[in-house]
């Protein structure tokens, strides 16, 4: 498998989008060392690769039936399932190894993390809670980043976890709206399928409110200053815009634009927090 196919398989642009999740935890823990940053980035990249690989190979048959996803590499037969399974296993081992290089707690937690990455794709076959499970998987990144520096749990990483969990859940609920008809036909579960579009959008909005509230709480807990609060304000504006987009009639176009603006959120929060930490160290 060449790099072009590999990057398409794992949607490498979304891996870069996810890096700030883990580094946010590192920054809230005080910044850490170069070694910590290196191994956190390796662990995040490995986790993202493993998760996407598991998802693509486990969902291959479902993706082949869905007009929106039938052109993905595995359903088309461009990349073999055995290659994707091998990629997932190797990436999982890299995640465990990188976690070992950080500290013992990160190492122990890497095993349930791999289990979560593997099981996520199966959940929508049984439960509409898959949106929140995906959020929980993504929430492991800032929690892990914080633990990488401190070696222990605390209130701050849990609040950061809530930020990511509710944001991603709210995002995924909107994403699932475009597949309502297909999911009903294939007996797949989601909040839009169970409750309908209108109620699903209410839940998505509630998730976004929880996420921004958790950002505010995290800022007060750690006595953040202007750069951080500016980033939170900008994210609040983007959240509001996304929710308006999600209520447009053309859901396919709405979701496309929804994800375009979504790409700005994690960099804004990361750079706002980074600037805050650096100013704190200077002053």
Helices and strands as residue ranges (DSSP letters): H 3-10, H 12-28, H 34-58, H 60-65, H 73-76, H 81-102, H 104-123, H 130-150, H 155-177, H 180-185, H 191-195, H 197-221, H 226-246, H 251-282
